[in-house]
Amino acid sequence: MFKQFFGMKSNPFEKDVQGGDMYGGEDVREVDSRLKYMLECKGIFLLIGEPGTGKTAALRRFASALGQSLYKPMYLSLTTLTVNDFYSALVTKLGETSRFRKIDMFHQIQAAITTLYNDQRITPVIIIDEAHMMSTAILDDLRMLFNFNMDSSTPFILILAGQPLIRNKLALNACLPLRQRIAAKYTMRGLTLRETAEYLDTRMALAGVSRKVFTEPAVASIHSCSNGAPRAVNNLAIQALTYCTWKKLDVVDEEAVLQANIEISA
């Protein structure tokens, strides 16, 4: 096992890294900045990124830092639903017992959000992941569902996170009213070459390894093969470390990364 071979106290490339230990590259800083703005202005935020670029991790970091006395984060990731099923899931997240008719659930959702915000002084933070999978019908309903007091108040934060396909859906005429209500957005770009090197070093340090394990050519190869997507970087690093353990190599070189990429792509 590579942990023992490299003297690690944990697997440095597991995905369950705590928010405070997450590598703070440009993407993370930019998402944090925009989400802090959303805490002030409220409304709808759109987060776009290719698979594995860290959208969910960034949102997990954000949600974990929210004060429970001021915010109520709710996370929904099952988006391939009918409109009624989506309403029902949101009602449940708000702590209510779902009714049968759509109109009743509509009023349940608006009443629950209003009560949280006005009576309990708690802002609901609704995070919808995999938003690119949502039907146009649900996207169209969102602008009505989150229209409060004739569009004069915003007692919520709604975060839509998804792959670039979400742009195409929002570009449809049916989604124009929703698109116009988006207060802020950000598209994640992935790690740069410099950030990939820093990311690898940071994660290794968290596992208790202070020496350089990944050579510069290895880092360049990891960045090239992963396109800077943290999830792909993690997978390549794990496979490369495994290969080096098998070969009894105490550093990860370019050959180890190439072999790792072959193993992953097979």
Secondary structure, DSSP 8 states (H G I E B T S, - for coil): -HHHHTT-SS-TT-S---GGGS---HHHHHHHHHHHHHHHH-EEEEEE--TTSSHHHHHHHHHHTS-TTTEEEEEE------HHHHHHHHHHHTT----SSHHHHHHHHHHHHHIIIIIS--EEEEEE-SGGGS-HHHHHHHHHHT-BTTTTB---EEEEEE-THHHHHHTSGGGHHHHHTEEEEEE-----HHHHHHHHHHHHHHTT--S--B-HHHHHHHHHHHTT-HHHHHHHHHHHHHHHHHHT-SSB-HHHHHHHHHHHH-
